[in-house]
Amino acid sequence: MNKADIVKFVAKTLKSSAAQAEESINAVLAGVEKGLKSDGEVSLVGYVTFKTAKRAARTGRNPQTGASIKIPARTVVKAKIGSKLKDAVA
């Protein structure tokens, strides 16, 4: 299922237009982004918790040449799946 499929599902479920459903989904995703940027954590209780984490700089290898490369430090997003989602999929 991709974003277009989710838009169709939401539009059908809410009996609204696809444009309205996409606008709603985009608003939710923007809220998740804003929450991660400002608080570093977004929690949808029972479904998923997103957290930011710092990944330290490290040395890696180019698989084609074997040469060492420097991989810079960065912030990554990690997700922890909640019990309701685990039970729904199981």
C-alpha positions in Angstrom: 0.0 0.0 0.0 1.4 3.4 -1.0 0.3 7.0 -0.3 -2.1 7.0 -3.3 -3.8 3.8 -1.9 -4.1 5.4 1.5 -5.6 8.5 0.0 -8.2 6.4 -1.8 -8.9 4.4 1.4 -9.3 7.6 3.6 -11.5 9.2 0.9 -13.8 6.2 0.8 -13.9 5.8 4.5 -14.7 9.4 5.2 -16.9 9.7 2.1 -14.9 12.7 1.0 -13.0 13.7 -2.1 -9.5 12.4 -2.8 -8.2 16.0 -2.6 -9.6 16.4 0.9 -8.2 13.1 2.0 -4.8 13.9 0.6 -4.9 17.3 2.3 -5.7 15.5 5.6 -2.9 13.0 5.2 -0.4 15.7 4.3 -1.4 17.6 7.4 -0.8 14.5 9.6 2.6 13.9 8.0 3.6 17.5 8.4 2.6 17.3 12.1 4.8 14.2 12.5 7.7 16.1 10.9 7.2 19.1 13.1 7.0 17.0 16.2 10.2 15.2 15.4 12.0 18.4 14.6 10.9 20.2 17.8 10.4 17.5 20.4 12.4 14.6 18.9 9.5 12.2 19.5 6.0 11.6 18.2 3.8 8.9 19.7 0.6 7.4 18.4 -0.3 5.3 21.4 -0.7 1.6 20.6 0.5 2.0 17.0 3.9 3.6 16.7 6.4 5.9 18.4 8.9 7.8 16.3 12.1 9.1 17.9 15.1 10.9 16.6 18.6 9.5 17.4 22.1 10.8 16.7 24.3 8.6 14.6 28.0 9.3 15.2 30.5 9.9 12.4 32.3 6.7 11.3 34.6 5.3 8.7 33.1 3.0 6.1 34.4 1.2 3.0 33.5 1.7 -0.6 32.4 -1.8 -1.7 33.7 -1.3 -5.3 37.2 -0.1 -4.5 37.7 -1.0 -0.8 38.8 2.6 -0.1 38.0 4.1 3.3 35.4 6.8 3.3 34.2 9.1 6.0 30.5 8.9 6.8 29.4 12.1 8.6 27.3 12.2 11.8 23.6 12.7 11.3 20.2 12.5 12.9 18.0 9.5 12.0 14.4 8.5 12.8 13.7 5.2 14.6 10.3 3.7 15.0 8.9 1.4 17.7 5.7 -0.5 16.9 2.9 -0.5 19.4 0.9 -3.4 20.7 -2.3 -2.6 18.8 -0.5 -2.6 15.5 1.4 -5.8 16.4 -1.8 -7.6 17.3 -3.6 -6.3 14.2 -0.9 -7.7 11.9 -0.3 -11.0 13.7 
